[in-house]
Amino acid sequence: MNKIVLLGRFIKDPELRHTEQGEKMYTKFIIAVERNFKLADGTRESDLIPIIVWGKKAEVICKYMKKGSFITVSGRLRTGSYEDKDGMKKYITEVVAEDFKFVGNGRHEETEIVEN
């Protein structure tokens, strides 16, 4: 079984995109998901998780969500690889969202995103 459920907030505004052929809409964005523990200085680290959403759901997200908005996402984890323009193999891991819910008023002032 491949199922993942996340609660996090947008690190920037989502943007609606189209496939090269223009037939499908999608959005890719990153949410910051807080870890369950605090560091010695009282802050919490966050994991930055890339998400992709297809079709009408992508349109809804782009219309109503913005940087700092909270969202729950459920979907499946997808991994893959490709060669970049220099011929180097690159690996990707992302969540393909199947369902989502908007949470709260969209802002959470207490936490700080700490990238590692």
MARMILO-57910 format. One record per residue (C-alpha): residue number from 1; residue in one letter; z, y, x. Coordinates in pm, 1 decimal. Layout:
N
+------+------+----------+----------+----------+
| resi | resn |       c3 |       c2 |       c1 |
+------+------+----------+----------+----------+
|  NUM |    a |        Z |        Y |        X |
...
+------+------+----------+----------+----------+
% end
This chain:
116
+------+------+----------+----------+----------+
| resi | resn |       c3 |       c2 |       c1 |
+------+------+----------+----------+----------+
|    1 |    m |      0.0 |      0.0 |      0.0 |
|    2 |    n |    -89.7 |    345.9 |    129.3 |
|    3 |    k |    111.3 |    610.9 |    -59.6 |
|    4 |    i |    270.4 |    933.4 |     60.8 |
|    5 |    v |    470.4 |   1200.5 |   -125.3 |
|    6 |    l |    547.7 |   1535.9 |     35.9 |
|    7 |    l |    725.4 |   1859.4 |    -53.6 |
|    8 |    g |    629.9 |   2156.9 |    156.1 |
|    9 |    r |    494.0 |   2506.8 |    166.7 |
|   10 |    f |    158.3 |   2652.6 |    259.4 |
|   11 |    i |    141.2 |   2802.9 |    608.6 |
|   12 |    k |   -162.3 |   3013.8 |    506.2 |
|   13 |    d |   -372.7 |   3080.4 |    197.0 |
|   14 |    p |   -596.0 |   2786.5 |     95.8 |
|   15 |    e |   -973.7 |   2843.5 |     88.0 |
|   16 |    l |  -1228.7 |   2673.9 |   -137.4 |
|   17 |    r |  -1513.4 |   2504.4 |     51.7 |
|   18 |    h |  -1822.3 |   2301.8 |    -34.1 |
|   19 |    t |  -1976.6 |   2000.4 |    136.3 |
|   20 |    e |  -2288.3 |   2062.8 |    345.9 |
|   21 |    q |  -2508.0 |   1960.2 |     53.0 |
|   22 |    g |  -2305.9 |   2193.2 |   -171.2 |
|   23 |    e |  -2241.8 |   1924.6 |   -430.6 |
|   24 |    k |  -1864.2 |   1880.1 |   -391.1 |
|   25 |    m |  -1580.1 |   2131.0 |   -371.4 |
|   26 |    y |  -1276.1 |   2077.9 |   -153.5 |
|   27 |    t |   -995.7 |   2258.7 |     21.9 |
|   28 |    k |   -814.9 |   2173.0 |    342.2 |
|   29 |    f |   -478.0 |   2326.3 |    413.1 |
|   30 |    i |   -157.9 |   2260.2 |    601.9 |
|   31 |    i |    189.5 |   2243.0 |    453.8 |
|   32 |    a |    515.5 |   2270.2 |    645.0 |
|   33 |    v |    754.2 |   1989.9 |    550.5 |
|   34 |    e |   1115.2 |   2045.2 |    658.1 |
|   35 |    r |   1301.6 |   1769.7 |    835.6 |
|   36 |    n |   1628.8 |   1647.3 |    684.3 |
|   37 |    f |   1851.1 |   1760.8 |    969.5 |
|   38 |    k |   1946.7 |   2088.9 |   1135.7 |
|   39 |    l |   1927.4 |   2164.8 |   1504.8 |
|   40 |    a |   2233.2 |   2276.1 |   1702.8 |
|   41 |    d |   2152.4 |   2641.6 |   1629.6 |
|   42 |    g |   2138.8 |   2574.7 |   1252.1 |
|   43 |    t |   1760.1 |   2591.7 |   1211.3 |
|   44 |    r |   1541.2 |   2314.9 |   1076.3 |
|   45 |    e |   1218.1 |   2199.4 |   1231.9 |
|   46 |    s |    914.4 |   2139.9 |   1014.4 |
|   47 |    d |    628.6 |   1896.3 |   1045.4 |
|   48 |    l |    286.7 |   2049.9 |    980.1 |
|   49 |    i |     86.2 |   1812.0 |    760.4 |
|   50 |    p |   -288.7 |   1857.0 |    695.6 |
|   51 |    i |   -395.0 |   1797.8 |    333.8 |
|   52 |    i |   -740.0 |   1767.7 |    173.6 |
|   53 |    v |   -801.5 |   1801.9 |   -201.9 |
|   54 |    w |  -1134.2 |   1740.5 |   -377.9 |
|   55 |    g |  -1305.1 |   1871.3 |   -691.6 |
|   56 |    k |  -1147.1 |   2072.0 |   -972.0 |
|   57 |    k |   -800.1 |   2017.6 |   -825.3 |
|   58 |    a |   -909.8 |   2205.1 |   -511.3 |
|   59 |    e |  -1024.7 |   2493.4 |   -727.6 |
|   60 |    v |   -688.4 |   2508.8 |   -907.5 |
|   61 |    i |   -494.3 |   2508.5 |   -581.3 |
|   62 |    c |   -705.9 |   2789.6 |   -436.0 |
|   63 |    k |   -666.9 |   2995.2 |   -751.4 |
|   64 |    y |   -287.7 |   2973.2 |   -781.6 |
|   65 |    m |   -141.8 |   2899.9 |   -437.7 |
|   66 |    k |    -92.0 |   3122.1 |   -133.7 |
|   67 |    k |     92.7 |   3131.1 |    194.9 |
|   68 |    g |    458.5 |   3043.2 |    136.1 |
|   69 |    s |    400.3 |   2869.9 |   -199.7 |
|   70 |    f |    580.7 |   2537.6 |   -247.3 |
|   71 |    i |    392.1 |   2227.9 |   -360.9 |
|   72 |    t |    455.7 |   1856.9 |   -399.0 |
|   73 |    v |    162.0 |   1638.9 |   -304.5 |
|   74 |    s |    110.7 |   1268.2 |   -355.7 |
|   75 |    g |   -179.4 |   1078.5 |   -214.3 |
|   76 |    r |   -283.4 |    849.8 |     67.0 |
|   77 |    l |   -284.7 |    881.1 |    442.1 |
|   78 |    r |   -628.3 |    874.0 |    606.6 |
|   79 |    t |   -702.2 |    841.9 |    976.7 |
|   80 |    g |  -1030.3 |    864.5 |   1160.0 |
|   81 |    s |  -1206.1 |    978.3 |   1473.2 |
|   82 |    y |  -1514.8 |   1170.2 |   1579.4 |
|   83 |    e |  -1678.4 |   1302.8 |   1894.3 |
|   84 |    d |  -1657.7 |   1676.5 |   1955.8 |
|   85 |    k |  -1941.5 |   1886.3 |   2101.2 |
|   86 |    d |  -1832.9 |   1789.6 |   2456.1 |
|   87 |    g |  -1847.5 |   1417.7 |   2377.2 |
|   88 |    m |  -1468.2 |   1379.5 |   2372.6 |
|   89 |    k |  -1322.2 |   1146.7 |   2111.4 |
|   90 |    k |  -1087.8 |   1327.1 |   1870.1 |
|   91 |    y |   -850.1 |   1162.9 |   1624.2 |
|   92 |    i |   -752.3 |   1300.3 |   1285.4 |
|   93 |    t |   -479.0 |   1215.4 |   1040.4 |
|   94 |    e |   -460.9 |   1383.5 |    699.8 |
|   95 |    v |   -330.6 |   1328.6 |    348.9 |
|   96 |    v |   -592.4 |   1291.3 |     77.8 |
|   97 |    a |   -413.4 |   1439.6 |   -222.2 |
|   98 |    e |   -451.1 |   1257.6 |   -551.4 |
|   99 |    d |   -193.3 |   1456.4 |   -746.9 |
|  100 |    f |     15.2 |   1769.6 |   -697.4 |
|  101 |    k |    267.3 |   1994.3 |   -871.1 |
|  102 |    f |    351.8 |   2355.1 |   -807.0 |
|  103 |    v |    722.4 |   2405.1 |   -735.3 |
|  104 |    g |    946.9 |   2703.9 |   -807.1 |
|  105 |    n |    841.7 |   3062.9 |   -770.5 |
|  106 |    g |    644.9 |   2988.8 |   -455.0 |
|  107 |    r |    871.3 |   3157.5 |   -200.7 |
|  108 |    h |   1160.0 |   3016.2 |     -1.2 |
|  109 |    e |   1313.1 |   3277.4 |    226.7 |
|  110 |    e |   1590.9 |   3071.0 |    389.0 |
|  111 |    t |   1383.5 |   2844.1 |    611.0 |
|  112 |    e |   1173.2 |   2918.8 |    912.0 |
|  113 |    i |    873.4 |   2716.6 |   1024.3 |
|  114 |    v |    928.9 |   2588.1 |   1376.2 |
|  115 |    e |    620.2 |   2433.2 |   1533.8 |
|  116 |    n |    660.7 |   2172.4 |   1804.1 |
+------+------+----------+----------+----------+
% end
